[in-house]
Amino acid sequence: MADKNNKNEYPDLTGLFDIDSDSLPEELIPKDPESKAVKTPFLTATEPENLSKAEKKAEEKQKKAEIRKKKINKFRTGLIIALASILVIFTAFEIISYFVEDAKKPVIAEEKPVEQTLSRYHDAKAVSVTLNNRMNVVFIDNDYDVHYIEKGQAVEITDDKGNSIKGTVSDIKEQAPDAAYIKEYHSLLTDTEPSTAVYAVFVTPENTDIIKKDGMPLSVKVITKTAENALTINASAVQYSGNQSFVWIYSPLKKTIHRQDVKVGITVDGITEISGGIEKNDRVVTSFSCAPEALYDGIKVKNGK
């Protein structure tokens, strides 16, 4: 009974693994017609002929990969060359543009204001005249110039040999052209014959060391105004727009200029007092290579010192 049960528990598997060669793929069927053995896929792949095919496929795959890699490298190289060319062209364009724009920039000269005492003088021909028993130095002036002259102003008196003494304006009087001393010394006082009323300016000398007699030809220099410790600049730096005076200030960091309105004082020998609007360390433009109308706030300039 036991044997029977064992037989049923383990079925007969005979013939289960028999393989019909007709139902197999061609590559698994033995080439020897008399051989009934069936080749397994593992054995087929390791046979020399099939191994050679696998190697060829691997080689072809590798070649394709290498060709693809070369194409990618070629593309990358071309792309790098193209980008480099664009960069070179762009850089060259920027350089050319820089020099073109730089050539268009106005060239300026600039300087810092100078702090100094500035005095304005009025020069005139004069003559020594005794009036009321006192030696006076007299010169005549017209209505315009006499407005700069006031009593008490300092005067430098010089003879024809260059010797000088000091004096002070003592009086200013309107005189007829036929006044005795004017008529007598008119050739020493003016280059033209007075035809209308003039202003006679009387100067009292501190001493008479160089004045020996009446009628001596002299020259006088009246200090009409003095600016103590004034900020001064070259007169050419001052520009005008209507009644407003202004200067251009240079910025060395930005290499630009901007307009600054100023208050102008006296001008002496090409030097102008600036009584308001600028500081001691400002860099004032004194000249420029373009027309004044071409300048504007923020314009780029080249500093020619």
Phi, psi and omega per residue, in radians:
M1 nan -0.713 3.132
A2 -1.106 -0.712 -3.106
D3 -1.112 -0.629 -3.119
K4 -1.171 -0.704 3.124
N5 -1.136 -0.693 3.137
N6 -1.110 -0.613 -3.110
K7 -1.183 -0.691 3.123
N8 -1.245 -0.527 -3.107
E9 -1.242 -0.543 -3.125
Y10 -2.056 1.658 -3.081
P11 -1.161 2.771 3.141
D12 -1.338 2.093 -3.101
L13 -1.822 0.210 -3.113
T14 -1.103 2.304 3.121
G15 1.542 -0.117 -3.129
L16 -1.126 -0.622 -3.073
F17 -1.726 0.188 3.055
D18 -1.238 2.342 -3.064
I19 -2.043 2.259 3.076
D20 -1.500 2.097 -3.075
S21 -1.155 -0.396 -3.126
D22 -1.238 -0.399 -3.108
S23 -1.622 -0.005 -3.105
L24 -1.594 2.736 3.025
P25 -1.063 2.674 -3.056
E26 -1.011 -0.663 -3.066
E27 -1.229 -0.252 3.122
L28 -1.695 -0.109 3.140
I29 -1.462 2.272 3.136
P30 -1.039 2.452 3.121
K31 -1.311 -0.411 3.075
D32 -1.372 1.965 -3.077
P33 -1.073 -0.462 -3.118
E34 -1.456 -0.251 -3.116
S35 -1.430 2.261 3.131
K36 -1.718 -0.034 -3.107
A37 -1.298 2.449 3.112
V38 -1.726 2.309 -3.140
K39 -1.443 2.321 3.071
T40 -1.410 2.741 3.115
P41 -0.979 -0.645 -3.117
F42 -1.117 -0.786 -3.127
L43 -1.179 -0.621 -3.136
T44 -1.147 -0.752 -3.106
A45 -1.150 -0.500 -3.082
T46 -1.598 -0.058 3.087
E47 -1.219 2.585 -3.052
P48 -0.906 -0.741 -3.086
E49 -1.173 -0.800 3.129
N50 -1.217 -0.583 3.092
L51 -1.107 -0.686 3.120
S52 -1.113 -0.689 3.110
K53 -1.119 -0.719 3.139
A54 -1.127 -0.696 3.116
E55 -1.119 -0.713 3.139
K56 -1.102 -0.735 3.114
K57 -1.085 -0.720 3.125
A58 -1.119 -0.710 3.127
E59 -1.121 -0.767 3.130
E60 -1.081 -0.715 3.116
K61 -1.102 -0.716 3.133
Q62 -1.153 -0.723 3.125
K63 -1.085 -0.763 3.112
K64 -1.065 -0.701 3.122
A65 -1.125 -0.700 3.129
E66 -1.159 -0.734 3.118
I67 -1.077 -0.767 3.113
R68 -1.075 -0.733 3.130
K69 -1.095 -0.726 3.121
K70 -1.102 -0.725 3.126
K71 -1.090 -0.743 3.122
I72 -1.101 -0.780 3.128
N73 -1.107 -0.687 3.120
K74 -1.125 -0.724 3.109
F75 -1.108 -0.772 3.127
R76 -1.077 -0.771 3.130
T77 -1.072 -0.778 3.114
G78 -1.086 -0.710 3.126
L79 -1.125 -0.743 3.119
I80 -1.093 -0.764 3.131
I81 -1.097 -0.737 3.134
A82 -1.100 -0.790 3.122
L83 -1.120 -0.704 3.113
A84 -1.111 -0.703 3.118
S85 -1.107 -0.755 3.107
I86 -1.077 -0.728 3.135
L87 -1.112 -0.726 3.122
V88 -1.110 -0.791 3.140
I89 -1.097 -0.777 3.137
F90 -1.086 -0.771 3.129
T91 -1.093 -0.767 3.121
A92 -1.080 -0.719 3.111
F93 -1.091 -0.747 3.129
E94 -1.103 -0.731 -3.140
I95 -1.119 -0.811 3.137
I96 -1.091 -0.766 3.131
S97 -1.063 -0.689 3.141
Y98 -1.072 -0.827 -3.094
F99 -1.210 -0.611 3.098
V100 -1.136 -0.826 3.124
E101 -1.149 -0.658 -3.138
D102 -1.130 -0.636 -3.141
A103 -1.184 -0.433 -3.139
K104 -1.407 -0.281 -3.067
K105 -1.184 2.383 3.040
P106 -1.123 2.493 3.068
V107 -1.664 2.238 -3.092
I108 -2.106 2.775 2.945
A109 -2.055 2.501 -3.094
E110 -2.488 2.790 3.110
E111 -2.717 2.753 3.079
K112 -1.482 2.610 3.078
P113 -1.054 2.625 3.113
V114 -1.928 2.288 3.105
E115 -1.569 2.112 -3.100
Q116 -2.801 2.961 3.043
T117 -1.608 2.194 -3.073
L118 -2.054 2.262 -3.130
S119 -2.161 2.360 3.089
R120 -1.729 2.359 -3.077
Y121 -2.026 2.672 2.981
H122 -2.127 2.063 -3.112
D123 -1.699 2.531 3.113
A124 -2.772 2.722 2.977
K125 -1.341 2.576 -3.114
A126 -2.517 2.984 3.125
V127 -2.552 2.617 3.101
S128 -1.493 2.315 -3.109
V129 -2.455 2.356 3.056
T130 -1.584 2.074 3.113
L131 -2.256 2.261 -3.129
N132 0.930 0.766 3.083
N133 1.099 0.347 3.101
R134 -2.245 2.463 3.112
M135 -1.335 2.236 3.097
N136 -2.191 2.695 2.966
V137 -1.927 2.206 -3.038
V138 -2.114 2.420 2.944
F139 -2.434 2.761 -3.110
I140 -1.989 2.670 -3.119
D141 -2.546 2.820 3.105
N142 -1.552 3.127 -3.040
D143 -1.108 -0.604 -3.093
Y144 -1.225 -0.934 -3.049
D145 -1.190 -0.531 -3.049
V146 -1.182 -0.304 3.116
H147 -1.147 -0.382 3.121
Y148 -1.461 -0.180 -3.012
I149 -1.808 2.378 -3.139
E150 -2.389 2.727 3.065
K151 -1.081 2.470 3.112
G152 1.600 -0.147 3.125
Q153 -1.225 2.541 -3.136
A154 -1.299 2.537 -3.111
V155 -2.335 2.448 3.011
E156 -1.872 2.149 -3.091
I157 -1.883 2.261 -3.072
T158 -2.285 2.401 3.086
D159 -1.588 -3.129 -3.067
D160 -1.278 -0.095 3.089
K161 -1.750 -0.010 3.124
G162 1.604 0.067 3.096
N163 -1.388 2.462 -3.056
S164 -2.247 2.601 2.972
I165 -2.378 2.916 3.142
K166 -1.767 2.710 3.091
G167 -2.669 -3.084 -3.104
T168 -2.445 2.440 3.070
V169 -1.147 2.119 -3.083
S170 -1.847 -0.439 -3.105
D171 -2.852 2.701 3.071
I172 -2.365 2.133 -3.083
K173 -2.329 2.472 3.008
E174 -1.400 2.258 -3.048
Q175 -2.222 2.553 3.019
A176 -1.266 2.619 -3.106
P177 -1.132 -0.276 -3.141
D178 -1.711 0.265 3.050
A179 -1.006 2.492 -2.975
A180 -0.907 -0.918 -3.051
Y181 -1.268 -0.497 3.090
I182 -1.250 -0.754 3.129
K183 -1.120 -0.662 -3.097
E184 -1.264 -0.672 -3.021
Y185 -1.986 0.368 -3.034
H186 -1.021 -0.584 -3.127
S187 -1.175 -0.426 3.108
L188 -1.528 -0.360 -3.055
L189 -1.673 -0.505 -3.082
T190 -2.648 2.732 3.126
D191 -1.501 -0.196 3.141
T192 -2.143 2.722 3.137
E193 -1.297 2.080 3.125
P194 -1.071 2.284 3.136
S195 -2.073 -0.271 3.111
T196 -2.228 3.074 -3.140
A197 -1.083 2.488 3.130
V198 -2.210 2.980 3.080
Y199 -1.846 2.167 3.075
A200 -1.683 2.227 3.136
V201 -1.886 2.178 -3.102
F202 -1.804 2.316 -3.132
V203 -2.100 2.262 3.064
T204 -1.680 2.028 3.140
P205 -1.305 2.614 3.088
E206 -1.171 -0.550 3.069
N207 -2.674 3.042 -3.105
T208 -2.028 0.573 -3.087
D209 -1.032 -0.616 -3.106
I210 -1.866 -0.036 -3.133
I211 -1.831 1.906 -3.044
K212 -1.782 -0.377 -3.068
K213 -2.830 3.000 3.052
D214 -1.250 2.640 3.039
G215 1.455 0.160 3.109
M216 -1.285 2.262 3.072
P217 -1.250 2.256 -3.116
L218 -2.364 2.948 2.993
S219 -2.231 2.557 -3.137
V220 -2.195 2.625 3.068
K221 -2.287 1.894 -3.107
V222 -1.639 2.212 3.067
I223 -1.429 1.729 -3.043
T224 -1.424 -0.444 3.104
K225 -2.793 2.499 3.107
T226 -2.268 2.307 3.069
A227 -1.941 1.928 -3.111
E228 -1.433 2.342 3.072
N229 0.846 0.821 -3.090
A230 -1.540 2.597 2.970
L231 -1.399 2.158 -3.062
T232 -2.178 2.606 3.078
I233 -2.405 2.960 3.058
N234 -1.116 2.343 -3.089
A235 -1.047 -0.460 -3.133
S236 -1.175 -0.295 -3.130
A237 -1.322 -0.377 -3.053
V238 -1.430 2.187 3.094
Q239 -1.984 2.848 -3.097
Y240 -2.326 2.424 3.015
S241 -2.282 1.747 -2.995
G242 1.159 -2.197 3.118
N243 -1.631 0.025 -3.086
Q244 -1.702 2.197 3.052
S245 -1.633 2.553 -3.131
F246 -2.682 2.890 3.056
V247 -2.302 2.903 3.023
W248 -1.786 2.299 3.130
I249 -1.860 2.276 -3.110
Y250 -1.609 2.339 3.066
S251 -1.851 1.885 -3.083
P252 -1.161 -0.479 -3.129
L253 -1.281 -0.822 -3.121
K254 -1.515 -0.267 -3.063
K255 0.992 0.750 3.103
T256 -2.266 2.973 3.059
I257 -2.190 2.716 3.033
H258 -2.444 2.663 -3.103
R259 -1.367 2.448 3.085
Q260 -2.355 2.035 3.077
D261 -1.195 2.464 -3.100
V262 -2.360 2.852 3.029
K263 -1.896 2.156 -3.029
V264 -1.698 2.409 3.057
G265 -1.795 -2.336 -3.086
I266 -1.470 2.758 3.075
T267 -2.163 2.255 -3.135
V268 -2.356 2.115 3.067
D269 0.879 0.800 3.077
G270 1.401 0.098 3.103
I271 -1.976 2.236 -3.068
T272 -1.978 2.365 3.042
E273 -1.395 2.306 3.033
I274 -1.927 1.912 -3.052
S275 -1.602 -0.015 3.099
G276 -3.051 2.510 3.047
G277 2.038 -0.401 -3.126
I278 -2.253 2.838 3.105
E279 -1.955 2.895 -3.066
K280 -1.060 -0.590 -3.073
N281 -1.660 0.064 3.071
D282 -1.148 2.576 3.117
R283 -1.869 1.805 -2.991
V284 -1.590 2.282 3.113
V285 -1.283 2.182 -3.121
T286 -1.794 -0.358 3.095
S287 -2.759 2.784 3.130
F288 -2.623 2.712 -2.994
S289 -1.545 0.020 -3.116
C290 -2.110 3.072 3.073
A291 -1.194 2.534 -3.141
P292 -0.968 -0.556 -3.105
E293 -1.190 -0.321 -3.112
A294 -1.435 -0.167 -3.114
L295 -1.519 2.568 3.093
Y296 -2.698 2.856 -3.141
D297 -1.037 2.237 3.076
G298 1.548 0.010 -3.139
I299 -1.150 2.416 3.091
K300 -1.327 2.393 -3.119
V301 -2.371 2.857 3.007
K302 -1.887 2.323 -3.103
N303 -1.564 1.936 3.091
G304 -1.571 0.160 -3.108
K305 1.081 nan nan
